[in-house]
């Protein structure tokens, strides 16, 4: 299993960033997704270049500002996927996002990592508005 990690400092409050991430129907920060639909504990979306993806939301921890989700249906079969997004308050105007993703098989790790990087850039654009 491959573990991918991306950390980034944002020039906004932790609450601002958490409000974006914890709204699991929001997709304006994911450049390749136009719409997310919710089905019970799942969110479903079409990702440009990949196709339909269904993720189960494992937990939304508002107190610790931590979101965990797992891709359960993808165009290419995966054995394991679990992602954690954790927002950490640094001061009143800055926070850090720690995003880790476990992926198996490892041959999908480059595509997943690319998605994490472009999504971080999308988040940066949204919070700078």
Number of C-alpha atoms within 10 A of each C-alpha: 13 15 15 16 16 14 15 15 15 21 18 19 19 22 18 15 24 21 13 17 21 17 10 16 15 16 19 17 20 19 16 18 15 14 14 18 14 14 11 8 11 17 18 18 19 17 17 11 7 12 12 13 17 20 20 19 18 15 13 18 12 12 6 12 20 20 21 18 20 19 20 16 14 14 10 10 11 16 12 15 19 19 20 19 22 21 26 20 20 15 12 11 13 17 22 20 21 16 20 19 21 19 23 16 14 15 12 14 18 11 10 16 18 11 15 19 15 15 18 21 14 18 20 18 12 14 15 10 5
